């Protein structure tokens, strides 16, 4: 006899998983010379975090489209990401990191400019 496995559909994180998901911006620097933002995130929750996105708030009040970080942040780990937002450091106000799996989980941060 044979057994046929089923693939379960991907679903959003449950409320409980989201309640125990958390991360922090460990460091953020914005380089004048390269125009890149180097962002280090630390997953301090109990679950891996996927579908992380960054939105950048500018000094004129506008917000960039979400920039996907494209990688999963495993629980307990630090990971750094390099973002090229295409803006000058003097227009940068702050950034907000979110995960589409848990929309209520948002972390806001400034960045040091170097």
C-alpha positions as CSV (number, residue, x, y, z in Angstrom):
1,X,0.0,0.0,0.0
2,X,1.2,3.5,-0.6
3,X,0.8,6.7,1.4
4,X,0.2,10.1,-0.3
5,X,1.4,13.1,1.6
6,X,-0.5,16.3,1.6
7,X,1.0,19.8,1.5
8,X,-0.8,22.0,3.9
9,X,-1.5,25.5,2.7
10,X,0.6,28.3,4.0
11,X,-1.3,30.3,6.6
12,X,-0.5,33.5,8.6
13,X,1.0,33.1,12.0
14,X,-1.5,32.3,14.7
15,X,-2.2,35.0,17.3
16,X,-0.3,33.0,19.8
17,X,2.8,32.7,17.6
18,X,2.6,36.5,17.0
19,X,2.3,37.2,20.7
20,X,5.6,35.3,21.3
21,X,7.4,36.8,18.2
22,X,9.6,39.8,18.8
23,X,12.7,41.4,17.6
24,X,14.8,44.5,18.1
25,X,17.0,46.8,16.0
26,X,20.4,46.0,17.5
27,X,22.1,48.7,15.4
28,X,21.5,50.8,12.4
29,X,24.0,53.0,10.5
30,X,23.5,55.1,7.3
31,X,26.7,55.7,5.3
32,X,27.0,59.1,3.6
33,X,29.7,57.7,1.2
34,X,27.8,54.6,0.0
35,X,24.2,55.6,0.6
36,X,23.6,52.2,2.2
37,X,21.9,51.5,5.5
38,X,23.4,48.7,7.5
39,X,20.7,47.3,9.8
40,X,21.3,44.6,12.4
41,X,18.3,42.8,13.8
42,X,18.1,40.5,16.8
43,X,15.3,38.0,17.1
44,X,14.4,38.0,20.8
45,X,11.1,36.0,20.4
46,X,10.3,32.3,20.3
47,X,9.8,31.9,16.5
48,X,11.7,32.5,13.4
49,X,10.6,35.7,11.6
50,X,10.1,35.7,7.9
51,X,8.8,38.3,5.4
52,X,10.6,41.2,7.1
53,X,10.2,44.6,5.5
54,X,11.6,48.1,6.1
55,X,9.9,51.4,5.4
56,X,11.9,54.6,5.6
57,X,10.3,57.8,6.8
58,X,11.8,61.0,5.3
59,X,12.1,64.4,6.9
60,X,9.5,65.8,4.5
61,X,6.9,63.4,5.9
62,X,6.9,60.9,3.0
63,X,7.4,57.2,3.4
64,X,9.2,54.8,1.0
65,X,7.5,51.7,-0.3
66,X,8.2,48.6,1.8
67,X,11.7,47.2,1.1
68,X,11.8,43.4,1.5
69,X,14.8,42.1,3.5
70,X,14.4,38.8,1.7
71,X,15.7,36.5,4.5
72,X,14.4,34.8,7.6
73,X,15.6,35.9,11.0
74,X,16.0,32.7,13.0
75,X,15.0,32.9,16.7
76,X,17.7,34.0,19.0
77,X,20.0,35.1,16.2
78,X,21.4,38.4,15.0
79,X,21.5,39.1,11.3
80,X,22.6,42.2,9.3
81,X,21.0,43.5,6.2
82,X,22.3,46.1,3.8
83,X,19.6,48.4,2.2
84,X,20.2,50.9,-0.6
85,X,17.2,53.2,-0.2
86,X,18.3,55.7,-2.8
87,X,18.0,58.7,-0.6
88,X,20.5,61.1,0.9
89,X,21.3,60.9,4.7
90,X,19.9,64.4,5.2
91,X,16.5,63.3,4.1
92,X,16.4,60.3,6.4
93,X,14.2,60.6,9.5
94,X,13.7,57.0,10.8
95,X,12.8,53.5,9.7
96,X,10.2,51.0,10.7
97,X,10.7,47.2,10.4
98,X,7.6,45.0,10.1
99,X,6.8,41.4,9.3
100,X,3.7,40.8,7.1
101,X,3.1,37.5,9.1
102,X,2.4,39.5,12.3
103,X,1.3,43.0,11.1
104,X,1.0,44.3,14.7
105,X,4.8,43.7,15.3
106,X,6.6,46.9,14.4
107,X,9.9,48.2,15.5
108,X,11.0,51.8,14.9
109,X,14.6,53.0,14.9
110,X,16.8,55.9,14.1
111,X,20.2,55.3,12.5
112,X,23.6,56.8,13.2
113,X,24.9,58.6,10.1
114,X,28.6,58.1,9.3
